[in-house]
Amino acid sequence: MQKKLIKEALLKGIDLTPLYALHNFGCLRLAARINELRNEGMQIETILKPDTSYATYTLLIPTNRRK
């Protein structure tokens, strides 16, 4: 269920952080769910935040599909 909610959020263009995932999906292991989605073929970018210990995840959309 968490993976489905995370996938839906990414498809809506929401950039996900571990704190967002915890509050909105009850997910303590966002990186693991992201890995599962990547294994299913989703292109998800990891952006490491400077001076922090967490990353933000965003869905990559091919440039020919961007508005």
HUHUBEL-V853570 format. One record per pair of residues at least 24 apart in sequence whose ideal C-beta (glycine too) atoms are under 8 Angstrom apart, sorted by the first residue. I is the first residue (numbers start at 1). GAP is how many residues later the second one is. D is the distance in whole Angstrom. If there is no record, write none. Layout:
i = (I	I)
gap = (GAP	GAP)
d = (D	D)
This chain:
i = (2	2	2	3	3	3	6	6	6	6	7	7	10	10	10	10	10	10	11	13	15	15	15	15	16	16	16	17	17	17	17	18	18	19	30	31)
gap = (24	25	31	30	33	34	24	27	28	31	30	35	27	32	34	47	48	49	48	46	32	41	42	43	40	41	42	37	38	39	40	36	37	35	27	24)
d = (7	5	6	5	6	7	7	5	7	7	6	7	7	7	7	7	7	4	7	7	8	5	7	5	7	5	8	6	8	5	8	5	8	8	7	8)
